[in-house]
Amino acid sequence: MTYIILLPIFFPILSGIFIRLTSQNRLKPLLIISVILNFCFTIFVVSYFPEAAVELFEFNNLLFFYFSPDLLGKIFAVLVSTLWIFTTFYALDYMSHEKKTNSFFMFFLATQGITIGIAFSGNLITLYLFYELLTLITFPLVIHEGSDEALRTGKKYLLYSFFGATFVLFGIILLYSQNNSLDFMSGGMIGILSNEQLPYYLMVYLFLFLGFGVKSALVPFHSWLPSAMIAPTPVSALLHAVAVVKSGIFSLMRITYYVIGWETIEQTGGNKYTLVLVLITIIMGSFLAISQKNLKKRLAYSTVSQLGYIMIGLVVFTPDTLTGGLLHMLFHAFIKITLFFCIGAVMHYEHKTELAEIEGIGKRMPITMTCFSISSLCLIGIPPTNGFVSKWFLAIGGIKSGNYIIPIILLLSALFTAAYLLPIFTTAFFKGPPIRETVVKEPNNLMLIPIIILTGINVFIGFFPNLVINLIEKLSLILY
């Protein structure tokens, strides 16, 4: 019976293969049914299998694939399966005039299964396997356009991903050679170190953090992410909101709190080095976003900065910073996918890609750009939005830990976030022809309804954040 926990992993993979072979006129209903069913399967597993574990294959003491969804994995899996439904409806409209849609949606669904496989992994080697599969399965989505630029971008994506994976593999080998175990354990599995062990485990930590940091767009390994904007907008939204970069963040949480352990990392002093990179990531991502004229690239560099916020919870060890980091992982996913959906609608229906081209677009697409404006305020962190809630916890945690630079960096970054988002909706609403000379033309409902619902969720969570905070604080208490 416990094998049912594998259903949310393998059902979308098998559904994708079936959809690849089906006719075009059956694609839409089968795709919708598949993602809704997988959401139900995920909720069922999360609700009714609190202690389930499955060992799938065992080759030796190192290579055995083990699944055991804990609270962190369940939160991530529900996030993935929820946002996949919205993205599916959006993508059905966006990809309606594209070629090779059956192949696209095969990889699209397989990506969901692989990502949930990362969430449910019970040890580091299983997580690493699915982490590598995620690179391979998203590669066709990134290069879907098939142009020379898309192929160059795809090669860059693979190069960066395999570079990071090599670092992770080195870290795993070093870790296993001393511990003979790669299982996840709350608080880590290493414990207190002797002085002779400190340099060794510092090296292990840095290999793992930098390796997983590549997919998390940690500076200086971030440039693959803006380049990947050549992909269709539904793919870009998933890359930035939940699938790839959040898998990197999730993996960093695993090695910090379930493999090495935050107390061990603090003893090595490794978090002092990674904190510097995280703070640089926040500021540099914001600076680079301000300078971008292309709308998708502006959002891409924004993601680089916002991921740095989440990583504060992985390098500054207080319950508040962990709570803030986890909250921002969730809130950023909902906010950023909404922003990408809005910009993607503008690109799809108006064929506008640059800031200067969208003058007056808010008068032609008022609902879409109003949703963009509201979600932008959430990302900036204006009270009482959800973005403010997560940043508040991060700032308080920084102050409690004595890292006063953290609230200062957060405040500066909020100002920079306003500097690169406000010009988009001011240009859209306050420039261009008068309203009486404008014809309103919103996107198709398959696009527009997900945008409206996601915006509503962003607003609702801002006003009633305790629904999420209570769950996240429960996890923080387990780890501290």
Steps between C-alpha positions, in 0.01 A plus 500: 500500500787741570599481133213740437735785604672445165181583309553882486850434362433243228141581400589829321798334329280222363225751416752702301598196295133423432432861397796489262330213318145636504327709236502880509126535568529288817801683637318772692257285705765235573750762614250671731386169647861391555610806699182513709524128578864538598409784733245270662757220527747739664245624752401138575862398567567810710184450706488126556860376493681695775774240562513310169831394346588296190836356400473461123837356391812403693826436318731541800526699824554822305272455199150437623199709407284584795188715530365632828293820479544710816345838582748699289457268203122506531491881502714511187297230324169678566652826371613324181171319431296817570693732270514235228122518463507877440792468259326224305192711428721796410723288275207353310419846365860617468612190306183467290670628184837339563640190332590174679253566781462130582874469555503823698230380739665160538812665642283752684322223695817297550661806658222505758560136590876548529455809719268313737761222500746755637246601764436142615865382493601332825876520459760710323578254221132478398472877504817525287363252244176693454690830507701382199189365328344845542781652293454247221120515494482883497762534226249431217265759651773766505594438134139449382521792257775316310684816391877539508466727804285242678756227432784721629296574810431129546871420486568769759224360721650151481855625557408692815276221631761227453769723648288539814416128500872416495553710812209323668637158406841587651324609817296179516811282457688690771200482733436128448866407546480624860143412597387198295152654489317753289160481670314816593473567872354806674793701633751319277691177546850619587484662843781677685835501322854484633743773396668260257170436321404865448692563173370175350135571567544864399608367160203260488257781582643740243498235224135420569385859550672633188389199294133533589545878488537486122133409447413751775660776284757583768743767377736439318317195357184688403537595134330184365168613645448826303628323188234232540232764434514387139263222611120543466352705783327204674844337525659824620232530767566147625878543486477809718208419725518137596672237286872565452610784726276391788635145463844652551377689806326189633822300459694767689247470783557126505877521532481784754240360737479127421848387388781707650293686757496870579697462824777312319509762224518777759787316671696487172429869433398417144181705521711818535636443150166408347329798669727733304398333173132515597510874578687567174234297317222716645661831406647399164175340385316824576759718326497284189118497492485881498722517191291256291265635235367157404205419726568129548868559572408767753288242681777242462760713680233580757481126570876490560459765769190349658660156527768666710228593750408134539863399544534733800302235687770249402804694617374700802393247758201619700141368500379836365733502198407141417131588529554808281695300242234229478222757481679685223554175310120456494399864455759572231374197304144638486609859436759429232285256304227769491743762372628269227145409399414870462809581293450183297144610418631835377760323286252247364214735414677833441842370385675748728823400674672827596415759765473782247247303293234463769387862523126497555479121522322536836211672321472217248550222756380660826428180695830337404710803587305569820586146610862569405497821706352331809747211479786750454402667828509155661852438373617843616365414844251782560297426818274305535603283204639147525844624389513730802424211737792283388745791491393603851598160637832514315579846638407405857710184476796700373475745789470219757811332360698826516524527118373857475612516139209270406210743567702773328552283191132401503393865512737597218383208291136598556582846361673343200203266449275805484744662256473216249131412540329841537613623154322204339153579627545879491597469132205267443238723662622860483657522157365445151173606335193612700252236614233611250737411215573154643332168425493267802620150413575268791650152458294188452342368821744208512768762561306767682326290766825347638645852518200632694485203741873513572481873567210435737707237683789748536266759654318249721822358647621853574191574708481155661861380520455295819349218293846442353715633786367243747600214270845644427572575866414139581776392260743757643440363852582149378833616355597722794 
